[in-house]
């Protein structure tokens, strides 16, 4: 029997330890403090690469990338075209070669609930899946992504509108100003069709109201809004290429309307199916909708906020709905099946972090000293939203028998500089540009790379292979030497922390037929680039850039503000309180260690391909403190005797050679 009756793993993507510590110090994370009162916090070292698919898969399996096969964002399958690496399939169970912990639990007769996580389509009936982790800030089951309809020229959005004099309306409302109208098309995520509405703008003495109608007839109005008001949930019919016919639910909010009609912003949430298809148990899915209301996912609202089309307070309203829907859905799913394990992923710290974190770190290329307080306030808001979500889970499940493991897959450092292997390889015949010189023709090039892997375009192995097998080793050695020599022309710093042959890559958890012929990681603060440097006209090996990233860099890179390392907070049943390792020792804990630790708390074996260890130092069941030692010199004063013949000077050998 394990130490906990149930374990809830709550994955907060890109939860940065430095920032969590900062906000805990400010006293704005009360629910993290609640959990810390019964547990501990530490940094968690991501496996290489420090990317989302790789590390969430590791966290669920305990396996290193070489074993589970998700060695980058997607996987390049042996023999496939070099530029095919299944980016959009990165989270699927079909690419994963290791057992998920919920599969292990099923073998032990336990039920699980898996929410917005990797590992789909479902592989065992004992695990109830709610939502699939697809494009991380977008639901797999999205019928239409969230949108801001606007006529604001400074905004770069997908849904611009134009207010024009209204014509041909029946049953129009009384208005003291000329009626204005526009069209609101609900565009589907995949090929298909959704509803199209007419918006009528009016008011008594100035424009202050928007009516949304199914057609040019006031009698067909579905909602009338003033600034700051939300509609109720609206339902409409959709037909999409991948989901067929479905009813979708969504809401509108009038965010902005100028008194003279010169500006309007109307936010619409994502449209999600109402038939419960987002749940692997359709009957439960329908019950979730009936009892909790339409499904809520805050990813697209976060992206609109990140793109400055939507204020955070509007986004936060969606996040607040989400923080009610998700925990209550988990509770209903667990109660129905008597589940003992939850695996949940929440992506929004990552979604916002790629933009906002870089603006508050002075080491980054996007630091904004004049508006740093503004951006800190936005980041603070998202961390408070994460705290709110954790709080709802604590409210529902903190019964003294539940263990909570809150962890990230990686952090989010600011980019200092961008590095270009394209430019590092100038002067060779390894790359073949297209005719326009604006992109690389990879099928006609001797090498290809994606993220942290580089392949030789090898005849007989790769579909478009052009390098004869007898030239493979020499070419790879030349490429490797050029990569290791690549330096930032401004600082002289090596842009790569290391580059290894695939034979040497097992030392960093990479092996097998999914990995590149060369595996490499960028130095801290450097991000990757590919053929886009040709379109940019950029010829330097390293150059200024903006934004934040995590996958390219060494997983232990930190600044005072940000980190690639993930944050972890663990507390509850079976967990020791108050364990705080010294800062430099925290990164010994790795994402491989999460699954075996959860298995230990549940009293079951670790997943079949697990390569991590149980974090006994964080648990209450018998981990011994380090013994105290007193140093006593034990070296003996041995006298070295000279040999008869003089010996040539030799390099230092192993200590046994010196005796």
C-alpha positions in Angstrom: 0.0 0.0 0.0 1.4 3.4 -0.9 1.7 6.4 1.3 -1.1 8.3 -0.6 -4.6 7.2 -1.5 -4.4 9.2 -4.7 -1.8 11.5 -6.4 -2.6 14.6 -8.5 0.1 15.6 -10.8 -0.5 19.2 -12.0 1.8 20.2 -14.8 2.3 24.0 -15.1 4.2 24.4 -18.4 7.2 26.8 -18.0 6.7 27.5 -14.3 10.0 29.4 -13.7 11.6 28.8 -10.3 13.1 32.3 -10.0 9.7 33.9 -10.7 7.8 31.5 -8.4 10.3 32.4 -5.7 9.8 36.1 -6.4 6.0 36.0 -6.3 6.0 33.8 -3.2 8.2 36.5 -1.5 5.6 39.0 -2.6 2.8 37.0 -0.8 0.6 36.7 -3.9 0.7 32.9 -4.2 -1.4 31.8 -1.2 -2.2 28.4 -2.6 1.4 27.5 -3.5 2.1 28.5 0.1 -0.6 26.2 1.3 1.0 23.3 -0.5 4.5 24.3 0.6 3.3 24.2 4.2 2.9 20.4 3.8 5.8 19.9 1.4 8.8 21.4 -0.3 10.0 23.2 -3.5 12.9 22.5 -5.7 14.3 23.1 -9.2 13.8 20.2 -11.6 16.3 19.6 -14.5 14.7 19.0 -17.9 16.1 16.2 -20.1 17.7 17.4 -23.3 16.2 19.1 -25.3 14.3 21.2 -22.7 11.2 21.1 -24.9 7.5 20.6 -24.2 6.8 17.2 -25.9 10.1 15.7 -24.8 9.8 16.5 -21.1 6.0 15.9 -20.6 6.6 12.5 -22.1 9.5 11.9 -19.8 7.5 13.1 -16.8 4.7 10.6 -17.6 7.1 7.6 -18.4 10.3 8.2 -16.3 12.1 7.4 -19.6 14.9 9.5 -21.2 14.3 10.7 -24.8 16.5 8.0 -26.2 14.1 5.4 -24.8 10.7 7.0 -25.3 11.6 8.3 -28.7 10.3 11.9 -28.5 13.8 13.4 -29.0 12.5 16.8 -30.3 9.3 18.5 -31.2 8.0 15.4 -33.1 10.2 12.6 -34.4 12.1 12.1 -37.6 11.4 8.5 -38.5 14.2 6.5 -40.1 14.0 6.5 -43.9 11.5 9.3 -44.1 12.2 12.6 -46.0 14.7 14.6 -43.9 12.3 17.5 -43.4 9.5 15.2 -42.1 9.5 15.1 -38.3 5.8 15.0 -37.4 5.6 18.3 -35.6 1.9 18.2 -35.0 2.0 14.6 -33.8 4.6 15.2 -31.1 2.3 14.4 -28.2 0.7 11.2 -29.6 1.0 7.8 -28.0 1.9 6.3 -31.4 5.3 7.9 -31.4 6.1 7.1 -27.7 8.0 3.9 -27.1 7.7 3.9 -23.3 4.9 3.0 -21.0 2.9 5.8 -19.5 2.3 5.8 -15.7 -1.5 5.5 -16.3 -0.8 2.3 -18.2 1.3 1.0 -15.3 -1.6 2.0 -13.0 -4.0 0.1 -15.2 -1.8 -3.1 -14.8 -2.3 -2.7 -11.1 -6.0 -2.3 -11.3 -6.0 1.5 -10.8 -8.0 4.1 -12.7 -6.6 7.4 -13.9 -7.7 10.8 -15.3 -5.5 12.4 -17.9 -6.3 16.1 -18.8 -4.9 18.0 -21.7 -1.8 15.8 -21.7 0.3 13.9 -24.1 -0.3 10.2 -24.8 -3.4 10.1 -27.0 -5.3 8.4 -28.6 -6.0 6.6 -25.3 -4.3 3.3 -24.9 -6.1 1.8 -21.9 -9.7 1.9 -20.9 -8.7 2.5 -17.3 -7.6 6.0 -18.1 -10.2 8.7 -18.8 -8.8 11.4 -21.1 -10.3 14.9 -21.1 -8.9 17.0 -23.9 -5.7 16.2 -25.8 -2.5 18.3 -25.7 -2.1 19.3 -29.3 -0.9 22.8 -30.3 -0.2 23.6 -26.7 -2.2 26.9 -26.5 -5.0 25.4 -28.6 -7.5 22.6 -27.9 -7.4 19.5 -30.2 -11.1 19.7 -30.4 -11.4 23.4 -31.2 -14.0 24.1 -33.9 -13.1 27.8 -34.2 -10.2 29.6 -32.4 -10.8 32.7 -30.3 -10.9 36.0 -32.2 -10.9 39.7 -31.7 -13.0 41.4 -34.4 -11.7 45.0 -34.7 -11.0 48.0 -36.9 -7.9 49.1 -34.9 -5.1 49.7 -37.4 -2.3 49.1 -34.9 -3.5 45.5 -34.3 -2.2 42.6 -36.4 -5.0 40.1 -36.1 -6.8 37.5 -38.2 -10.2 39.1 -38.0 -10.3 42.7 -39.1 -13.7 44.3 -39.7 -14.9 47.6 -41.2 -17.9 49.5 -39.9 -20.0 50.8 -42.7 -23.4 52.5 -42.9 -26.1 49.9 -42.3 -28.5 49.0 -45.1 -31.5 46.7 -45.5 -32.2 46.0 -41.9 -35.6 45.0 -40.7 -36.7 45.6 -37.1 -33.7 47.8 -36.4 -33.4 49.3 -33.0 -34.0 53.0 -32.5 -30.8 55.0 -32.7 -29.9 58.7 -32.4 -26.8 58.2 -34.5 -26.5 56.6 -38.0 -26.6 52.8 -37.8 -23.3 51.0 -38.6 -22.8 47.4 -39.4 -20.2 44.7 -40.1 -19.9 41.0 -40.7 -18.7 38.6 -38.0 -17.6 35.3 -39.6 -16.7 32.4 -37.2 -13.9 30.8 -39.1 -13.2 27.2 -38.5 -9.8 25.8 -37.4 -9.7 23.3 -40.2 -11.5 23.4 -43.6 -15.2 23.8 -43.1 -17.9 26.3 -42.2 -19.3 28.0 -39.2 -21.9 30.6 -38.5 -21.7 34.2 -39.8 -23.4 37.0 -37.9 -24.2 40.7 -38.6 -23.2 43.2 -36.0 -25.2 46.4 -35.7 -23.7 49.4 -33.9 -26.0 52.1 -32.5 -26.8 54.4 -29.5 -28.9 57.3 -28.4 -26.5 60.2 -28.7 -23.2 58.3 -29.3 -22.2 54.8 -30.2 -22.4 52.6 -27.1 -24.2 49.3 -28.1 -23.6 46.4 -30.4 -26.3 44.0 -31.5 -25.2 40.6 -32.9 -27.8 39.0 -35.2 -28.1 36.0 -37.4 -29.2 38.1 -40.3 -30.1 41.7 -41.2 -33.1 41.6 -38.9 -33.3 42.8 -35.3 -35.7 39.9 -34.7 -32.8 37.5 -35.2 -30.6 39.1 -32.6 -28.7 36.7 -30.4 -27.3 39.2 -28.0 -27.0 43.0 -27.4 -23.9 44.2 -25.6 -22.4 47.4 -24.1 -18.7 47.8 -23.4 -17.6 45.3 -20.7 -20.5 43.0 -21.1 -20.4 39.3 -21.9 -23.0 37.3 -23.9 -24.4 34.1 -22.5 -23.1 30.9 -24.2 -24.3 30.9 -27.8 -24.6 27.7 -29.7 -24.4 27.2 -33.5 -23.8 24.5 -36.1 -20.4 23.8 -37.6 -19.1 21.5 -40.3 -15.4 20.8 -40.3 -13.1 18.5 -42.3 -11.8 16.6 -39.3 -14.7 16.7 -36.9 -17.7 16.6 -39.2 -21.0 18.1 -38.1 -21.0 19.5 -34.6 -22.7 22.0 -32.4 -20.3 24.5 -30.9 -20.6 26.9 -28.0 -18.9 30.3 -27.5 -19.3 33.7 -26.0 -18.8 37.3 -27.1 -17.6 40.3 -25.0 -17.6 43.9 -26.2 -14.2 45.1 -25.2 -14.0 48.5 -26.8 -16.4 50.9 -28.7 -15.5 54.5 -29.4 -18.3 57.0 -29.0 -17.8 58.1 -32.7 -17.7 54.5 -34.0 -14.1 54.9 -35.1 -12.9 51.9 -33.0 -14.4 48.6 -32.0 -13.1 45.4 -30.5 -15.3 42.5 -30.0 -13.8 39.3 -28.4 -15.2 35.9 -29.2 -14.0 32.8 -27.2 -13.1 29.5 -28.9 -16.0 27.4 -30.2 -16.0 23.9 -28.6 -18.2 21.0 -29.4 -21.1 20.5 -26.9 -21.5 16.7 -27.4 -18.7 15.7 -25.0 -16.4 14.4 -27.7 -13.4 16.0 -25.8 -13.8 13.2 -23.3 -12.7 9.6 -24.0 -15.9 8.5 -22.2 -18.6 10.1 -24.4 -21.4 9.7 -21.8 -19.2 11.4 -19.1 -18.3 14.1 -21.6 -21.9 14.9 -22.2 -22.5 15.0 -18.4 -19.6 17.4 -18.0 -21.2 19.8 -20.4 -24.6 19.4 -18.9 -23.5 20.0 -15.3 -20.5 22.3 -15.8 -21.4 24.1 -18.9 -19.4 24.3 -22.2 -15.8 23.4 -22.1 -13.3 26.2 -21.5 -9.7 26.4 -22.6 -7.8 29.7 -22.1 -5.0 29.2 -24.6 -6.2 31.3 -27.4 -7.3 34.1 -25.1 -3.7 34.1 -23.8 -2.3 34.3 -27.3 -4.5 37.3 -28.1 -3.3 39.0 -24.9 0.3 38.1 -25.9 -0.3 39.8 -29.3 -1.7 42.9 -27.5 -5.1 42.5 -29.0 -6.7 41.7 -25.7 -6.1 43.1 -22.2 -5.1 40.7 -19.5 -8.1 41.3 -17.4 -10.3 40.0 -20.2 -8.1 37.0 -20.7 -8.1 36.4 -16.9 -11.9 36.2 -17.0 -11.6 33.2 -19.3 -8.8 31.7 -17.1 -11.1 32.1 -14.1 -13.8 30.0 -15.8 -11.2 27.5 -16.7 -10.1 27.2 -13.1 -13.6 26.2 -12.2 -14.3 23.9 -15.1 -11.2 21.8 -15.1 -11.0 20.9 -11.4 -14.7 20.1 -11.2 -14.4 18.0 -14.3 -11.5 16.1 -12.8 -13.6 15.6 -9.6 -16.5 14.2 -11.6 -14.3 11.9 -13.6 -12.5 10.6 -10.5 -15.7 10.0 -8.6 -17.2 8.1 -11.5 -14.3 5.7 -11.8 -12.8 5.9 -8.3 -9.5 7.0 -9.9 -6.3 7.3 -7.9 -4.1 9.1 -10.4 -4.4 12.4 -12.2 -2.1 13.8 -14.9 -2.9 17.3 -16.0 -1.1 19.9 -18.2 -1.8 23.7 -18.2 0.2 25.5 -20.8 -0.5 29.2 -20.3 2.7 30.2 -18.5 4.6 29.0 -21.5 2.2 30.7 -24.0 2.7 34.1 -22.4 6.3 33.5 -21.4 7.8 33.4 -24.9 6.9 37.0 -25.2 6.6 38.6 -21.8 9.5 36.9 -19.8 12.0 38.3 -22.3 10.8 41.8 -21.6 11.7 41.7 -17.9 15.1 40.0 -18.0 18.0 42.6 -18.4 20.2 40.0 -20.1 17.8 39.4 -23.0 17.6 41.1 -26.3 14.0 42.1 -25.8 14.4 43.8 -22.4 12.1 46.9 -22.1 13.4 49.1 -19.3 10.7 51.7 -19.8 7.8 49.3 -19.5 9.4 46.6 -17.3 6.9 47.2 -14.5 4.0 46.8 -16.9 5.3 43.5 -18.1 6.0 42.3 -14.6 2.4 43.0 -13.8 1.2 40.9 -16.7 3.4 38.0 -15.7 2.3 38.4 -12.1 -1.3 38.0 -13.3 -0.6 34.7 -15.0 1.2 33.3 -12.0 -1.8 34.4 -9.8 -4.0 32.5 -12.3 -1.9 29.4 -11.9 -2.2 29.8 -8.1 -6.0 30.1 -8.4 -6.1 26.9 -10.4 -4.0 25.1 -7.8 -6.2 26.4 -5.1 -9.4 24.9 -6.6 -7.7 21.5 -6.7 -6.6 21.9 -3.1 -10.1 22.8 -2.1 -11.6 19.7 -3.8 -8.9 17.1 -3.0 -6.8 18.1 0.0 -8.2 15.5 2.4 -5.0 14.3 4.1 -4.8 11.2 1.9 -3.9 13.0 -1.4 -0.4 13.8 -2.6 0.1 16.8 -4.9 3.0 17.0 -7.3 3.2 20.4 -9.1 5.9 20.6 -11.7 7.0 22.2 -15.0 8.6 20.6 -18.0 11.1 23.4 -18.3 11.5 27.1 -17.5 11.6 30.1 -19.8 14.8 32.1 -20.2 15.2 35.2 -22.4 17.0 34.9 -25.7 20.3 36.9 -25.6 21.3 36.2 -29.2 20.3 34.0 -32.2 22.8 31.6 -33.6 23.0 30.6 -37.3 24.4 27.3 -38.5 23.5 28.4 -42.0 26.1 31.2 -41.7 28.5 29.0 -39.8 28.5 26.6 -42.8 29.2 29.4 -45.4 32.0 28.5 -47.8 31.1 24.8 -47.9 29.1 22.9 -50.4 26.9 21.3 -47.7 23.8 23.5 -48.3 22.1 24.1 -51.6 19.9 27.3 -51.7 16.7 27.4 -53.8 16.8 29.4 -57.0 15.6 32.6 -55.3 18.3 32.3 -52.7 15.7 32.8 -49.9 15.6 29.3 -48.5 17.6 26.1 -48.3 16.6 23.2 -50.6 17.1 20.5 -48.1 16.5 17.6 -50.5 19.5 18.8 -52.5 21.7 19.5 -49.5 24.2 17.2 -47.9 23.0 18.0 -44.4 19.7 18.8 -42.6 19.0 19.9 -39.1 15.9 20.5 -37.0 16.1 21.9 -33.4 18.9 19.9 -31.7 19.6 17.2 -34.3 21.6 17.3 -37.5 21.5 14.5 -40.1 23.8 13.7 -43.0 21.6 13.2 -46.1 22.8 9.7 -46.6 22.2 7.5 -49.7 20.5 4.3 -48.9 19.0 5.5 -45.6 17.3 8.8 -46.3 14.6 9.1 -49.0 16.5 11.9 -50.9 20.0 10.8 -49.8 22.8 12.2 -51.8 25.9 11.6 -49.7 27.6 8.2 -50.5 28.1 6.0 -47.4 31.9 6.0 -47.9 31.9 9.9 -47.4 29.7 9.8 -44.3 32.3 9.7 -41.6 34.6 12.4 -43.1 31.7 14.7 -43.8 30.3 14.3 -40.3 33.7 15.0 -38.8 34.0 18.2 -40.9 30.5 19.4 -39.9 31.2 18.6 -36.3 34.4 20.6 -36.3 32.7 23.6 -37.9 29.9 23.4 -35.3 32.3 23.3 -32.4 34.2 26.2 -33.8 31.2 28.5 -34.4 31.6 31.7 -32.3 29.7 34.8 -31.7 31.6 37.5 -33.6 30.7 40.1 -31.0 31.8 38.3 -27.9 33.9 35.4 -29.1 31.7 33.0 -27.2 31.0 29.5 -28.6 27.3 29.5 -29.7 27.0 25.8 -29.0 27.6 24.3 -25.5 28.3 21.0 -27.1 28.0 18.9 -30.3 28.2 15.1 -30.1 28.1 12.3 -32.6 25.2 10.0 -32.2 27.5 7.4 -30.8 28.6 9.8 -28.0 25.0 11.2 -27.4 23.9 8.5 -24.9 25.8 10.5 -22.2 23.0 13.2 -22.6 20.1 10.7 -22.8 20.0 10.4 -26.6 20.3 7.1 -28.4 18.4 5.0 -30.9 17.3 5.5 -34.5 15.2 8.7 -33.9 18.2 10.9 -33.1 20.4 12.8 -35.5 23.9 11.9 -36.7 25.0 14.9 -34.6 23.2 16.0 -31.4 23.9 19.5 -30.1 22.8 22.1 -27.6 23.2 25.9 -27.8 25.0 27.9 -25.1 22.9 29.6 -22.5 20.9 32.5 -24.0 21.4 31.5 -27.6 18.4 30.4 -29.7 18.3 28.6 -33.0 17.6 29.6 -36.6 17.5 28.0 -40.0 16.9 29.1 -43.5 15.1 32.3 -42.5 18.4 34.1 -42.1 18.6 34.1 -46.0 15.3 35.9 -46.2 16.5 38.3 -43.5 19.7 39.1 -45.3 21.6 38.1 -42.1 25.1 36.8 -42.6 26.5 36.7 -39.0 26.9 33.5 -37.0 25.2 35.2 -34.1 23.1 38.3 -34.0 20.6 40.2 -31.8 17.1 38.7 -31.4 14.0 39.0 -29.2 11.7 36.7 -27.3 12.2 33.9 -24.9 12.9 30.2 -25.6 13.9 27.0 -23.8 14.5 24.1 -26.2 17.8 25.2 -27.7 19.8 25.8 -24.6 21.6 23.8 -22.0 18.9 22.8 -19.4 20.8 24.3 -16.4 21.1 27.8 -17.8 19.8 30.5 -15.4 20.0 34.2 -14.9 18.9 36.2 -11.9 15.4 36.6 -13.5 14.8 33.5 -15.5 15.8 29.8 -15.9 15.6 26.8 -18.2 15.3 24.7 -15.1 11.7 23.8 -14.1 10.0 24.5 -10.8 8.5 21.7 -8.6 6.4 21.9 -5.5 5.4 18.6 -3.9 3.3 18.2 -0.8 0.6 16.2 1.0 0.2 12.6 2.0 3.6 10.7 2.2 5.7 13.8 1.5 8.1 15.4 4.0 7.6 19.1 4.7 10.4 21.6 4.8 13.0 19.9 2.7 15.1 22.5 0.8 18.2 21.4 -0.9 21.0 23.9 -1.5 20.5 25.7 -4.8 23.4 24.0 -6.6 22.1 20.6 -5.5 18.5 21.1 -6.7 19.2 20.3 -10.3 20.2 16.7 -9.5 16.4 16.1 -9.5 15.3 15.5 -13.1 12.0 15.2 -15.0 12.8 11.4 -15.2 12.3 11.2 -11.4 8.6 12.4 -11.4 6.9 9.2 -12.6 8.8 6.7 -10.3 8.2 9.0 -7.3 4.4 9.1 -8.0 4.4 5.4 -8.5 6.2 5.0 -5.2 3.6 7.2 -3.4 0.8 5.0 -4.9 2.6 1.8 -3.9 3.0 0.5 -7.5 6.0 -0.2 -9.6 7.5 2.4 -11.9 6.6 2.4 -15.6 8.2 -0.4 -17.5 10.9 1.7 -19.3 11.5 4.0 -16.3 15.1 5.3 -16.0 14.5 7.8 -13.2 14.7 7.4 -9.4 12.4 7.9 -6.5 13.0 11.3 -4.9 13.3 9.7 -1.5 14.7 12.9 0.0 11.3 14.6 -0.6 9.3 11.7 1.0 8.4 10.8 4.5 9.1 7.1 4.4 12.6 6.5 5.7 15.1 8.7 3.8 18.1 9.1 6.0 19.8 12.5 6.4 23.4 12.6 5.3 25.8 11.3 7.9 28.0 13.7 9.6 31.7 13.1 8.8 34.9 14.5 10.2 37.8 14.8 7.8 40.9 12.9 8.9 44.0 13.0 6.7 44.9 9.5 5.7 47.6 10.1 3.0 50.9 8.3 3.7 54.2 10.1 3.1 55.5 7.6 0.6 59.0 8.4 -0.7 59.4 8.1 -4.5 62.6 6.3 -5.5 64.4 7.2 -8.6 64.9 4.6 -11.3 68.3 3.8 -12.7 67.8 5.2 -16.1 66.4 8.8 -16.7 62.8 8.7 -17.8 61.4 11.0 -20.6 58.9 13.6 -19.6 55.4 12.1 -19.8 51.9 13.4 -19.6 50.1 13.0 -16.3 48.3 9.7 -16.2 45.8 8.1 -13.9 46.7 8.3 -10.2 47.6 4.7 -10.3 50.2 5.4 -12.9 51.9 7.9 -10.6 52.8 5.4 -7.9 
